[in-house]
Amino acid sequence: MIIPTFNTHQELFKFIKENKSLLVVEKKSSMKKADSCSLQTTVENSEGTVIKSADIIDTVDLEEIKVSVVINTTNVLDSHGDVHMKGIWNKSLKENKNLFLLQEHQMKFDSIISDSKNDLLVASAPVKTWKELGISKYQGTTEALIFDTSVKSDRNEFMFEQYLKGYVNNHSVGMQYVTLFLCINSEEKYYKEEKANWDKYITEVANAKDAEKLGYFWAVTEAKIVEGSAVVIGSNQATPTLSVTTTQNIEADKITSTQEPLKSTQQGLDYKFLSNNLKNKNN
């Protein structure tokens, strides 16, 4: 559906409310590709110490590495106007045992980085503090959809080198909506159901000020995981590469003894999805 432009939030809310059923069907019928951020990554050996990636490339001819990457995080308003809620992946993780880590959502043989059957890709959704993910601007916890997998140079040499050099700072989940609720911050009786949803979920949104500025969001409580991807940039602020490790022997003088902290370089929420449809944000 092509959403027209509006002069006020009230006009936007009315349009979304009146077309809610159609918008839900549209979301469920398409695959969402979103959620990433930019974080500095580290490269570790099997002992958990940091190794400079450039030194690895200069001194060791690696064929396989282990990566731990965050494909998605819950409780963040993204630039699709969605907030993935905790528990969103529970059913899908139990049912889907054949997952892929792809290059930029391309479901093609030459874009596969790894998969469950051939590269021991294991997906999980543990509860993490934002601090553990290198995000200092949020408080509390999130459920991080994490892929732990082998990445082999003979499968996707380009992405193998991108991970090894510390260039992959962003990830994105390819997903299908299952259950979602429209949340609107309005006291008008017309939006009674949507306001009840807002009151239920707004306290769980890490960037609640962004949601309040927007005035509405979709709370997504269940979705199917189709794939996870390495991307240049996406729409969420917290999907880093956590570690890149190798079990091969590395020269002792190339190993540093302390872990370097992750640093967030995200500049803030992209409001294109709002600014394209709302002329006057101050109304």
C-alpha positions in Angstrom: 0.0 0.0 0.0 1.2 3.5 -0.9 0.7 5.7 2.2 -0.1 9.3 1.2 1.4 12.4 2.9 -0.4 14.0 5.9 -0.3 17.4 7.5 -0.8 16.2 11.1 -0.4 13.1 13.3 -4.1 12.9 13.7 -4.6 12.5 9.9 -1.8 9.8 9.9 -3.4 8.0 12.8 -6.8 8.0 11.2 -5.5 6.6 8.0 -3.6 3.8 9.8 -6.6 2.9 11.9 -9.0 2.8 8.9 -6.6 0.7 6.9 -5.2 -1.5 9.8 -6.5 -4.8 8.5 -5.0 -4.2 5.0 -1.7 -3.0 6.5 -1.5 -6.2 8.7 -2.2 -8.4 5.7 0.4 -6.5 3.7 3.0 -6.9 6.5 2.3 -10.6 6.9 2.5 -11.3 3.1 5.9 -9.8 2.7 9.3 -10.5 4.2 10.9 -7.9 6.4 14.6 -7.3 6.0 15.8 -5.0 8.8 17.7 -4.4 12.1 21.3 -3.5 12.2 23.8 -1.1 13.7 27.5 -0.2 13.6 29.7 -1.5 16.3 33.5 -2.0 16.5 34.2 -5.7 16.5 37.1 -7.7 18.0 38.8 -10.8 16.8 39.6 -13.5 19.4 41.5 -16.7 19.5 40.3 -19.8 21.3 41.6 -18.6 24.6 39.4 -15.5 24.4 42.1 -12.9 23.9 42.0 -10.2 21.2 44.1 -10.6 18.1 44.5 -7.8 15.6 42.8 -8.9 12.4 45.5 -7.4 10.2 48.1 -9.5 12.0 46.1 -12.7 11.5 45.9 -12.0 7.8 49.7 -11.3 7.6 50.8 -14.3 9.6 48.3 -17.1 9.2 46.6 -18.7 6.2 43.2 -19.3 7.7 40.5 -21.5 6.1 37.8 -21.4 8.8 36.8 -19.0 11.6 34.0 -19.0 14.2 31.7 -16.0 14.4 29.1 -15.0 16.9 26.7 -12.3 15.5 23.6 -10.6 16.7 21.0 -10.8 13.9 18.2 -9.0 15.8 17.4 -7.4 19.2 14.0 -6.9 20.8 12.5 -3.8 22.4 13.8 -1.3 19.9 11.7 0.9 17.6 13.2 0.4 14.2 12.7 2.4 11.0 9.9 0.2 9.8 7.9 1.5 12.8 8.1 -1.9 14.5 9.1 -3.0 18.0 10.0 -6.7 18.2 8.9 -7.9 21.7 10.6 -10.5 23.8 9.5 -14.0 23.0 9.1 -13.1 19.3 11.4 -15.9 18.1 10.4 -18.7 20.6 8.2 -20.7 18.3 10.3 -20.2 15.2 13.5 -21.3 16.9 11.9 -24.6 17.9 10.4 -25.3 14.5 13.1 -24.0 12.1 16.3 -26.0 12.3 17.6 -25.1 8.8 18.8 -21.5 8.9 21.1 -19.5 6.7 23.6 -16.6 7.2 23.5 -14.7 4.0 25.2 -11.8 2.3 22.8 -8.9 2.1 19.6 -11.0 2.1 20.5 -12.7 -1.3 19.1 -16.2 -1.3 21.6 -17.4 -3.9 24.3 -20.0 -3.7 27.1 -17.5 -4.1 25.7 -15.3 -1.3 25.4 -18.0 1.4 27.9 -17.5 4.2 26.9 -20.5 6.3 24.0 -22.7 7.1 22.8 -25.1 9.8 23.5 -28.3 8.0 27.0 -27.7 6.7 28.5 -25.1 9.0 27.1 -25.9 12.4 25.0 -22.7 12.5 23.2 -22.6 15.8 20.6 -19.9 16.6 19.6 -18.8 20.1 17.8 -15.9 21.7 19.3 -15.3 25.1 18.5 -12.3 27.3 21.3 -9.8 27.2 21.9 -6.4 28.9 22.4 -3.6 26.4 25.9 -3.1 28.0 26.8 -6.6 27.0 26.1 -5.6 23.4 28.1 -2.4 23.6 25.1 -0.1 23.7 25.3 2.4 26.5 22.3 4.6 25.6 19.6 2.0 26.6 18.8 0.6 30.0 17.6 -2.9 30.9 17.7 -6.0 28.8 16.9 -7.3 25.4 16.5 -10.7 23.7 19.3 -11.0 21.2 18.8 -13.3 18.2 22.4 -14.7 18.0 23.9 -16.9 15.2 27.0 -18.9 16.2 28.5 -20.5 13.1 31.6 -21.5 11.2 32.6 -19.3 8.3 34.8 -21.0 5.7 36.9 -19.3 3.1 36.1 -21.8 0.4 32.3 -21.1 0.7 32.2 -17.3 0.6 35.7 -16.0 0.4 34.7 -12.4 0.2 32.6 -12.4 3.4 35.1 -14.6 5.1 37.6 -11.8 4.7 35.1 -9.1 5.7 34.5 -10.9 9.0 38.2 -11.5 9.5 39.1 -7.9 8.9 36.4 -6.7 11.3 34.4 -5.0 8.6 31.0 -6.6 9.3 29.4 -4.5 12.0 25.8 -4.7 10.9 23.3 -7.6 10.6 19.6 -8.0 9.6 16.9 -10.5 10.1 14.8 -11.8 7.2 11.5 -12.6 8.8 7.8 -13.0 8.2 5.2 -11.4 10.6 2.9 -13.7 12.4 1.3 -11.6 15.2 1.4 -7.9 15.6 -0.6 -5.1 17.3 -1.0 -1.5 16.3 -0.2 0.9 19.1 -1.3 4.5 18.9 -0.8 7.2 21.6 -4.1 9.0 21.4 -6.8 9.7 24.0 -9.6 9.8 21.5 -12.2 7.0 22.0 -11.8 6.0 18.3 -8.3 4.7 19.2 -9.3 2.9 22.4 -8.0 -0.5 21.4 -4.8 1.0 19.9 -4.2 3.1 23.0 -4.6 0.0 25.3 -1.9 -1.6 23.1 0.3 1.5 23.5 0.0 1.5 27.3 0.8 -2.2 27.4 3.9 -2.1 25.3 5.4 1.4 25.5 7.2 0.7 28.9 9.1 -2.1 27.2 10.5 0.1 24.4 14.2 1.0 25.0 14.0 4.1 22.8 10.6 5.2 24.1 11.2 8.8 23.4 11.5 8.0 19.7 8.2 6.1 19.9 6.5 9.1 21.7 7.8 11.4 19.0 6.4 9.2 16.3 3.1 8.6 18.1 2.5 5.0 17.0 4.3 1.7 16.4 3.6 -2.0 15.6 4.3 -4.3 18.5 5.4 -7.6 16.9 5.0 -10.5 19.3 5.6 -13.5 17.0 7.6 -13.8 13.7 9.2 -16.6 11.6 12.9 -16.5 11.0 13.7 -16.9 7.4 17.4 -16.0 7.4 20.0 -13.7 9.0 22.2 -11.5 6.9 25.4 -9.5 7.0 24.5 -6.0 5.7 26.1 -2.6 5.3 23.4 -0.8 7.2 19.9 -1.5 8.4 17.2 0.0 10.7 17.8 -1.2 14.3 20.6 0.0 16.5 21.9 -3.1 18.1 23.0 -6.1 15.9 26.8 -6.3 16.2 29.4 -8.9 15.4 30.2 -10.1 18.9 33.4 -12.1 18.2 35.4 -13.7 15.5 37.5 -16.6 16.7 40.0 -19.2 15.4 41.4 -22.3 16.9 44.6 -22.2 14.8 47.9 -21.3 16.4 48.8 -17.6 16.3 52.3 -16.2 16.8 52.5 -15.2 20.5 53.7 -11.7 19.8 50.6 -11.1 17.8 48.3 -11.6 20.7 47.1 -8.9 23.1 46.0 -9.8 26.6 43.0 -7.6 27.2 39.7 -7.4 25.5 38.9 -4.1 23.7 35.4 -2.8 24.5 32.7 -2.6 21.8 31.8 1.0 20.9 28.6 2.1 19.4 28.7 4.4 16.4 25.0 4.6 15.7 23.8 8.1 15.2 20.2 7.6 16.0 16.8 6.4 14.5 16.2 6.9 10.8 12.8 8.6 10.5 12.4 8.3 6.7 9.3 6.1 7.2 7.6 9.0 9.1 9.0 12.0 7.3 7.9 10.6 3.9 4.3 10.6 5.2 4.0 13.5 7.6 4.7 17.0 6.4 4.6 18.8 9.7 6.1 16.7 12.6 5.3 19.4 15.1 1.5 19.0 14.9 
